[in-house]
């Protein structure tokens, strides 16, 4: 019989750090070249948490595939330039560092599961000083399916040797929450962009303002108790 094991799996943008305003600005810089802009509700509903392949299909269907891919590659470069500028200081979501310390003290492995390109993810983690805090980094576009498919979260579980029902996923986007729920992992929605009713409607167990909410640790302890 396989032993049950708890792991914590975190999305990146909007979950570990609030960077969605930078992505929003970078998309609009590039979309302006094509004569249109998006508003923040459109970004939240149709772009946030989606892989670039899905964004190209939704917003750039009139472009040849190679042109759409090139435009979105430039968008990621614009975003990384924003992150790397001295004017921008990234800060982890409140309570994250304490939660990671708490998990380390209990031997709970942690991983990042994101649809962000690897260059973006590695830059952001390095900027936050978190590169060495996670045992795995799962990049959705490097797999056969990205979020909202459950494969990225199932891959994270496999790499950490953990079981879905005894683990916890942290997300902020509709795409990510759907992926975690489809992987049958209890999900906590971080309310950087979505309100709690929307988070719960997507199947999350909790919606929290940040990682200081004590219900986060209570849920993890429940998962650990079941694993034991």
HUZIQUI-V933788 format. One record per helix or strand of 2 or more residues. SS is the DSSP state (~ for helix, > for strand). FROM is the first residue (numbers start at 0). LEN is the number of residues. Records with the same first field share a line. If there is no record, write none. Layout:
SS: FROM-LEN + FROM-LEN
This chain:
>: 6-4 + 108-6 + 135-4 + 167-4 + 185-5 + 205-3
~: 19-13 + 39-8 + 51-8 + 64-20 + 95-10 + 117-11 + 130-3 + 139-3 + 150-10 + 173-9 + 195-6 + 213-14
